[in-house]
Amino acid sequence: MDIENKCFHFVAIGGVGMSALAKYLVERGAEVTGSDVQESKYTHLIQDKGVKVTIGHNPNLIKKNMIVVASSAIKPSNVEIVKSKELGLNIYHRSDILKMISDEFASRENSYFIGYSGSHGKTTTSGLASYILSKAGLNPSYVVGGIIPDIKTNGTYAGNKYFIAELDESDGTIQKYSTDIAVINNMEEDHLDYYKNGFEDIAKTFDKYLSNNPNQIVIINNDNDGNKKFMKLYPKYNYITFGLESADYIAKNIKYNGFGSEFDIYNAENKIDTIKLSVPGVHNVYNALAVYVSLKTAKVNVKEISKYFYSFTGMGRRFQKVAEFNDITVYDDYAHHPSEIKTTLESAKKGKKENQRIVAIFQPHRYSRLQSLWNEFKKAFDDADKLIVTDVYSAGEEKIEGVTSELFVKELGHKDCTYISGSVEDISNKVIQELKENDIVITLGAGTITKLGSLLDECYKKAK
């Protein structure tokens, strides 16, 4: 499908993924409109680019010949969806639009569609790759799941040689894409409401995805147990491995310096580069290594532009500093899976000073995830000096009997753990009384907990 001169309408355009697609399309020459229930930083971002956004859903927004794109959260009873069906219009998922965009690159010679995937790290790796190519003046086009620092956007159409995308496996839609270079950060059991048979179903989904282009290069983390299992199950693909141990590309001589690091990259026995990072933790060493190898595979002279790894300050909601008051620093992190949380807290522990406490504030995301990974969550908070757990953010799910934050805290056995109920505003008023000078506060979760940092800052200012 040609994109230029087409008219797209997004139902729930204010999501991070939907807004990135809308921005790309309008820059590509399409007419783009959309609706959402409220304004947000994402609606403002795309309005500045010429996208017409309506607050509130209205059937009169739907016209004949529109390409209607709906978020997964939109119900069939939505008035715009009902009107679209009355007009005989097809309803597209955002993955269908991303496939449409990426297919343009697949049809061109000497272009690269690089897809970043995995249970964790796909937003950071896709954002980092887009950032480095942009800063180097190589004009990548990209659609990623977060705002890229400095560039301050989550998607753009800038050129026809490189297309970078974050590919989501949570609902199986990753099977639609045909990448030239596939980056798999890790494979772990998650989204078990969709993957009923756990890892077996996840592996089958990735196999279907990679089989769309059997000749592509697969850049894969060789230290991840799920990835190792996948490669044994499906040895047929062209793998290039990276890791800290045995791999084609290895990060060696890692030195941590506060919330940053430095390491050497080796290919076989040959040192090929030294990378400096200003983002914390071993997981970001892996992220940087994945990006370095993938860009090198796309014939980018990464050694010439590797300085941009250091100027990257992390994606929005990935250990993002959101407030600072009374020598207390508040970071916000999207981590909502046990291994993500464990990694974030390990990174904070490595970077903290002797007189600092790590105060983790965790909002469980979905009852089904808390239930299915209950025991794994119980092992995720060892590096927190103090832990506060809020009510579950349901994300539209019905409650599950026996799955509550209060019960989780009782079973956890953490040395200093508190359950606090109520709205995020209620929680901020209670939490501010628990904090001490020099605390490192980390809000963890994919829901409304992201608002807590700014609310704590407001509470402190009011109390002064």
C-alpha positions as CSV (number, residue, x, y, z in Angstrom):
1,M,0.0,0.0,0.0
2,D,1.3,3.4,-0.9
3,I,1.5,5.7,2.1
4,E,1.7,9.1,0.5
5,N,-1.7,10.9,0.1
6,K,-3.5,8.3,2.1
7,C,-5.7,9.3,5.1
8,F,-5.1,7.5,8.4
9,H,-7.3,7.8,11.5
10,F,-6.0,6.5,14.8
11,V,-8.4,5.6,17.6
12,A,-6.5,6.1,20.9
13,I,-3.7,8.1,19.2
14,G,-2.2,9.1,22.5
15,G,-0.4,5.9,23.2
16,V,3.4,5.8,22.8
17,G,3.3,3.3,19.9
18,M,0.3,4.8,18.1
19,S,1.7,8.4,18.3
20,A,5.1,7.2,16.9
21,L,3.4,5.7,13.9
22,A,1.2,8.8,13.4
23,K,4.3,11.0,13.4
24,Y,6.1,8.8,10.9
25,L,3.1,8.8,8.6
26,V,2.5,12.5,8.6
27,E,6.2,13.1,7.8
28,R,6.0,10.5,5.1
29,G,3.3,12.6,3.3
30,A,0.1,11.0,4.6
31,E,-2.9,12.9,6.1
32,V,-3.3,11.8,9.7
33,T,-6.1,12.4,12.3
34,G,-6.8,10.8,15.6
35,S,-8.8,10.8,18.8
36,D,-8.1,10.0,22.5
37,V,-9.9,10.4,25.8
38,Q,-7.3,12.9,27.1
39,E,-4.4,15.1,26.1
40,S,-0.9,13.9,26.8
41,K,2.7,14.6,25.9
42,Y,2.3,12.3,23.0
43,T,-0.8,14.1,21.6
44,H,1.1,17.4,21.9
45,L,4.1,16.0,20.1
46,I,2.1,14.9,17.1
47,Q,-0.1,18.0,17.0
48,D,3.1,20.0,16.6
49,K,3.7,18.0,13.4
50,G,0.4,18.7,11.9
51,V,-1.7,15.7,13.1
52,K,-5.3,16.8,13.9
53,V,-6.1,15.3,17.3
54,T,-9.6,15.3,18.8
55,I,-10.1,14.8,22.5
56,G,-13.1,12.4,22.9
57,H,-14.3,9.7,20.5
58,N,-16.8,10.9,17.9
59,P,-18.3,8.8,15.1
60,N,-18.4,11.9,12.8
61,L,-14.5,11.8,12.7
62,I,-14.8,8.6,10.5
63,K,-14.9,9.2,6.7
64,K,-15.1,6.9,3.7
65,N,-11.7,5.8,2.3
66,M,-10.0,6.3,5.7
67,I,-7.5,3.7,7.0
68,V,-8.7,3.2,10.6
69,V,-6.1,2.1,13.1
70,A,-7.3,1.0,16.6
71,S,-5.3,0.4,19.8
72,S,-5.7,-3.1,21.3
73,A,-7.4,-1.4,24.3
74,I,-10.3,-0.2,22.1
75,K,-13.5,-2.2,22.5
76,P,-15.7,-3.2,19.5
77,S,-18.5,-0.9,21.0
78,N,-16.4,2.2,20.6
79,V,-18.4,4.7,18.5
80,E,-15.7,5.2,16.0
81,I,-15.2,1.5,15.5
82,V,-19.0,1.0,15.1
83,K,-19.1,3.8,12.5
84,S,-16.1,2.3,10.6
85,K,-17.8,-1.0,10.3
86,E,-21.0,0.7,9.1
87,L,-19.0,2.3,6.3
88,G,-17.4,-1.1,5.5
89,L,-13.9,0.0,6.5
90,N,-11.3,-2.4,7.7
91,I,-9.9,-1.9,11.2
92,Y,-6.1,-2.2,11.4
93,H,-3.9,-3.0,14.4
94,R,-0.9,-0.8,14.9
95,S,1.3,-3.8,14.0
96,D,-0.4,-3.8,10.5
97,I,0.7,-0.2,10.0
98,L,4.3,-0.9,11.2
99,K,4.4,-3.8,8.8
100,M,3.2,-1.5,6.0
101,I,6.0,0.9,6.8
102,S,8.7,-1.7,7.1
103,D,7.7,-3.5,3.9
104,E,8.7,-0.3,2.0
105,F,12.2,-0.8,3.3
106,A,12.2,-4.5,2.5
107,S,11.4,-3.6,-1.1
108,R,14.5,-1.4,-1.5
109,E,18.0,-2.4,-2.3
110,N,20.8,-1.4,0.1
111,S,18.4,-0.6,2.9
112,Y,18.2,-2.2,6.3
113,F,15.2,-2.9,8.5
114,I,16.6,-3.6,12.0
115,G,14.1,-5.0,14.5
116,Y,14.8,-5.0,18.2
117,S,12.9,-7.5,20.3
118,G,12.9,-9.6,23.5
119,S,11.3,-9.7,26.9
120,H,13.4,-6.7,28.1
121,G,15.6,-4.1,26.6
122,K,13.8,-3.6,23.2
123,T,12.9,0.0,23.9
124,T,16.4,1.0,25.0
125,T,18.2,-0.9,22.2
126,S,15.9,0.5,19.4
127,G,16.1,4.0,20.9
128,L,19.9,3.8,21.3
129,A,20.4,2.7,17.7
130,S,18.1,5.5,16.5
131,Y,19.9,8.0,18.6
132,I,23.4,7.0,17.5
133,L,22.5,7.0,13.8
134,S,20.7,10.4,14.2
135,K,23.5,12.1,16.0
136,A,25.9,10.7,13.4
137,G,23.9,12.4,10.6
138,L,22.9,9.1,9.0
139,N,19.2,10.0,8.9
140,P,17.5,6.9,10.2
141,S,13.8,6.4,10.1
142,Y,12.4,4.8,13.3
143,V,9.4,3.9,15.4
144,V,10.2,3.1,19.0
145,G,8.4,2.7,22.3
146,G,9.6,5.7,24.2
147,I,10.9,9.3,23.8
148,I,14.5,9.4,22.8
149,P,16.5,11.9,24.9
150,D,17.9,14.9,23.2
151,I,16.0,14.2,20.0
152,K,12.7,14.3,22.0
153,T,10.6,12.1,19.8
154,N,9.6,8.4,19.5
155,G,9.3,8.2,15.7
156,T,10.3,9.9,12.5
157,Y,10.7,9.5,8.7
158,A,14.1,10.9,7.8
159,G,15.7,8.6,5.2
160,N,15.4,5.4,3.2
161,K,18.5,3.5,4.2
162,Y,17.9,2.5,7.8
163,F,14.6,1.7,9.5
164,I,14.8,1.0,13.2
165,A,11.8,-0.5,15.0
166,E,10.9,-1.9,18.4
167,L,9.0,-5.2,17.8
168,D,6.6,-6.4,20.4
169,E,6.1,-10.1,21.1
170,S,3.5,-9.6,23.9
171,D,0.5,-10.4,21.6
172,G,2.2,-12.4,18.9
173,T,2.1,-9.6,16.3
174,I,5.9,-9.9,15.9
175,Q,5.1,-12.7,13.5
176,K,4.0,-10.2,10.9
177,Y,7.5,-8.6,10.2
178,S,10.3,-9.5,7.9
179,T,13.5,-7.9,9.1
180,D,16.9,-7.8,7.5
181,I,18.6,-7.8,10.9
182,A,16.8,-9.3,13.9
183,V,18.1,-8.4,17.4
184,I,16.9,-10.7,20.2
185,N,17.9,-9.4,23.6
186,N,16.4,-12.2,25.7
187,M,13.5,-14.6,25.9
188,E,11.7,-15.1,29.2
189,E,8.3,-16.2,30.3
190,D,6.0,-13.2,30.3
191,H,2.5,-12.3,28.9
192,L,1.3,-15.7,30.0
193,D,-2.3,-14.6,29.5
194,Y,-1.4,-14.9,25.8
195,Y,1.3,-17.6,25.8
196,K,-0.7,-20.3,27.6
197,N,2.1,-22.9,27.2
198,G,4.8,-20.5,28.4
199,F,8.2,-20.6,26.8
200,E,7.2,-23.2,24.2
201,D,4.7,-20.8,22.7
202,I,7.1,-17.8,22.9
203,A,9.7,-19.8,21.0
204,K,7.2,-20.8,18.3
205,T,6.2,-17.2,17.9
206,F,9.9,-16.1,17.4
207,D,10.4,-19.0,15.0
208,K,7.5,-17.8,12.9
209,Y,8.8,-14.3,12.9
210,L,12.3,-15.2,11.9
211,S,11.1,-17.6,9.2
212,N,9.6,-14.7,7.3
213,N,13.2,-14.0,6.1
214,P,15.4,-17.1,6.7
215,N,18.4,-15.3,5.1
216,Q,18.4,-12.5,7.7
217,I,21.1,-12.1,10.3
218,V,20.0,-12.8,13.9
219,I,21.9,-10.9,16.6
220,I,21.3,-12.7,19.8
221,N,22.4,-12.5,23.5
222,N,24.3,-15.7,24.1
223,D,24.3,-15.3,27.9
224,N,20.5,-15.5,28.2
225,D,19.1,-19.0,29.1
226,G,16.0,-18.6,27.0
227,N,18.0,-17.5,24.0
228,K,20.3,-20.5,24.4
229,K,17.3,-22.8,24.5
230,F,15.8,-21.2,21.4
231,M,19.0,-21.6,19.4
232,K,19.1,-25.3,20.3
233,L,15.5,-25.7,19.3
234,Y,16.0,-23.7,16.0
235,P,19.6,-24.0,14.8
236,K,18.6,-23.1,11.2
237,Y,19.1,-19.3,11.5
238,N,22.2,-17.2,10.8
239,Y,23.2,-16.3,14.4
240,I,25.7,-13.8,15.5
241,T,26.1,-13.9,19.3
242,F,27.1,-11.3,21.8
243,G,27.6,-11.5,25.6
244,L,30.1,-11.3,28.4
245,E,31.3,-14.9,28.2
246,S,31.5,-17.1,25.2
247,A,30.2,-15.3,22.1
248,D,31.2,-13.8,18.7
249,Y,31.3,-10.4,20.3
250,I,32.3,-10.1,23.9
251,A,32.3,-7.1,26.4
252,K,35.4,-7.4,28.5
253,N,37.2,-5.3,31.2
254,I,34.0,-3.8,32.4
255,K,34.5,-0.9,34.8
256,Y,31.5,0.6,36.7
257,N,31.7,4.3,37.7
258,G,28.7,5.5,39.6
259,F,25.8,5.4,37.2
260,G,28.0,4.7,34.2
261,S,30.5,2.1,32.8
262,E,33.3,1.5,30.4
263,F,34.2,-1.7,28.5
264,D,36.1,-3.2,25.6
265,I,34.5,-5.0,22.7
266,Y,36.3,-8.1,21.4
267,N,35.6,-10.0,18.2
268,A,37.3,-13.4,18.5
269,E,40.6,-12.4,20.2
270,N,40.8,-9.0,18.7
271,K,39.8,-5.8,20.6
272,I,37.8,-3.7,18.2
273,D,36.6,-0.8,20.3
274,T,36.1,0.7,23.8
275,I,32.7,2.0,24.8
276,K,31.8,4.4,27.5
277,L,28.2,4.7,28.9
278,S,26.5,7.2,31.1
279,V,23.6,4.9,31.9
280,P,23.8,2.3,34.8
281,G,24.1,-1.4,35.1
282,V,25.3,-4.5,33.3
283,H,22.0,-4.7,31.4
284,N,23.0,-1.5,29.6
285,V,26.4,-3.1,28.7
286,Y,24.3,-5.8,27.0
287,N,22.1,-3.2,25.3
288,A,25.1,-1.2,24.0
289,L,26.8,-4.4,22.8
290,A,23.6,-5.5,20.9
291,V,23.3,-2.1,19.2
292,Y,27.0,-2.0,18.3
293,V,26.9,-5.4,16.7
294,S,23.6,-4.8,14.9
295,L,24.8,-1.5,13.4
296,K,28.2,-3.0,12.4
297,T,26.2,-5.8,10.7
298,A,24.3,-3.1,8.8
299,K,27.7,-1.9,7.5
300,V,27.8,1.3,9.7
301,N,31.3,2.3,10.7
302,V,30.4,2.2,14.4
303,K,34.0,2.8,15.5
304,E,33.8,6.3,14.0
305,I,30.6,7.2,15.8
306,S,30.9,5.2,19.0
307,K,31.3,8.4,21.0
308,Y,27.6,8.8,20.9
309,F,27.1,5.9,23.2
310,Y,28.3,8.1,26.0
311,S,26.0,11.0,25.3
312,F,22.9,8.7,25.4
313,T,21.2,9.3,28.8
314,G,18.6,6.6,28.6
315,M,15.0,6.3,27.3
316,G,12.0,7.9,29.0
317,R,10.9,5.7,31.9
318,R,14.1,3.6,31.9
319,F,15.9,4.7,35.1
320,Q,14.9,8.2,34.3
321,K,15.5,10.9,36.8
322,V,12.2,12.6,37.4
323,A,12.7,14.6,40.7
324,E,15.3,15.9,43.1
325,F,14.7,17.6,46.5
326,N,16.2,17.6,49.9
327,D,19.2,15.5,48.6
328,I,16.7,12.9,47.6
329,T,16.7,11.7,44.0
330,V,13.7,10.0,42.4
331,Y,14.0,7.8,39.4
332,D,11.2,6.3,37.4
333,D,11.5,2.9,35.7
334,Y,9.1,0.9,33.5
335,A,10.3,-2.4,35.0
336,H,7.2,-4.6,35.7
337,H,8.7,-8.1,35.3
338,P,10.7,-9.7,38.1
339,S,14.0,-9.9,36.1
340,E,13.6,-6.3,35.0
341,I,13.1,-5.1,38.6
342,K,16.0,-7.2,39.8
343,T,18.3,-5.7,37.1
344,T,17.2,-2.1,37.9
345,L,17.8,-2.5,41.6
346,E,21.2,-4.2,41.1
347,S,22.2,-1.3,38.9
348,A,21.1,1.2,41.6
349,K,23.1,-0.7,44.2
350,K,26.2,-0.6,42.1
351,G,25.9,3.2,41.7
352,K,24.9,4.3,45.2
353,K,27.1,5.8,47.8
354,E,27.7,4.3,51.3
355,N,25.3,6.7,53.0
356,Q,22.4,6.2,50.6
357,R,19.3,4.0,50.9
358,I,17.5,2.5,47.9
359,V,13.8,3.0,48.4
360,A,11.8,0.9,45.8
361,I,8.2,1.7,45.3
362,F,6.5,-1.1,43.3
363,Q,3.1,-1.0,41.6
364,P,2.3,-4.5,40.4
365,H,1.0,-4.4,36.8
366,R,-1.9,-6.8,36.0
367,Y,-3.3,-9.4,38.4
368,S,-2.5,-12.1,35.9
369,R,1.2,-11.2,35.9
370,L,1.5,-11.0,39.7
371,Q,-0.3,-14.4,40.0
372,S,1.8,-16.2,37.3
373,L,5.1,-14.8,38.5
374,W,4.3,-14.6,42.2
375,N,7.4,-16.5,43.4
376,E,9.7,-14.8,41.0
377,F,8.5,-11.4,42.2
378,K,9.4,-12.4,45.8
379,K,13.0,-12.8,44.8
380,A,13.3,-9.5,42.9
381,F,13.7,-6.9,45.7
382,D,16.7,-8.1,47.6
383,D,18.7,-5.0,46.7
384,A,16.1,-2.6,48.0
385,D,16.9,-1.2,51.5
386,K,13.3,-0.3,51.8
387,L,10.3,-1.5,49.7
388,I,6.8,0.0,49.4
389,V,4.2,-1.9,47.5
390,T,1.0,-0.2,46.2
391,D,-2.2,-1.7,44.9
392,V,-2.2,-3.6,41.7
393,Y,-2.6,-1.6,38.5
394,S,-5.2,-3.7,36.7
395,A,-4.7,-2.4,33.1
396,G,-8.4,-3.3,32.6
397,E,-8.2,-6.8,34.1
398,E,-10.8,-8.2,36.6
399,K,-9.5,-8.9,40.1
400,I,-8.3,-12.4,40.8
401,E,-9.2,-13.8,44.2
402,G,-6.2,-14.2,46.5
403,V,-3.9,-12.0,44.3
404,T,-3.4,-8.8,46.2
405,S,-0.5,-6.5,47.1
406,E,-1.3,-6.8,50.8
407,L,-1.0,-10.6,50.7
408,F,2.1,-10.3,48.6
409,V,3.8,-8.1,51.2
410,K,2.9,-10.6,54.0
411,E,4.5,-13.4,52.1
412,L,7.5,-11.5,50.9
413,G,9.6,-11.5,54.1
414,H,11.6,-8.4,53.1
415,K,13.6,-6.7,55.9
416,D,11.7,-3.4,55.5
417,C,8.5,-3.6,53.5
418,T,5.3,-1.7,53.7
419,Y,2.0,-2.0,51.8
420,I,0.3,1.4,51.0
421,S,-3.1,1.5,49.4
422,G,-5.0,4.3,47.7
423,S,-4.5,6.5,44.7
424,V,-1.1,7.7,43.6
425,E,-1.9,11.1,45.2
426,D,-2.7,9.4,48.5
427,I,0.5,7.3,48.2
428,S,2.6,10.4,47.7
429,N,1.4,12.0,50.9
430,K,2.3,8.9,52.8
431,V,5.6,8.1,51.1
432,I,7.0,11.6,51.6
433,Q,7.0,11.0,55.4
434,E,9.1,7.8,54.9
435,L,11.9,9.4,53.0
436,K,15.3,10.5,54.4
437,E,18.1,12.7,53.0
438,N,20.3,11.1,50.4
439,D,17.7,8.4,49.5
440,I,17.6,7.0,46.0
441,V,13.9,6.5,45.3
442,I,12.9,4.2,42.3
443,T,9.3,3.9,41.2
444,L,8.7,0.6,39.4
445,G,5.8,-0.4,37.2
446,A,4.1,0.2,33.9
447,G,1.0,2.0,35.3
448,T,0.2,5.2,37.1
449,I,3.2,4.9,39.4
450,T,5.1,7.0,36.8
451,K,3.3,10.1,38.2
452,L,4.7,9.6,41.7
453,G,8.0,11.4,41.3
454,S,6.4,14.7,40.4
455,L,3.8,14.3,43.1
456,L,6.5,13.7,45.7
457,D,8.3,16.8,44.5
458,E,5.0,18.8,45.0
459,C,4.5,17.3,48.5
460,Y,8.0,18.4,49.5
461,K,7.5,21.9,48.2
462,K,4.2,22.3,50.0
463,A,5.7,21.1,53.3
464,K,8.5,23.6,53.2
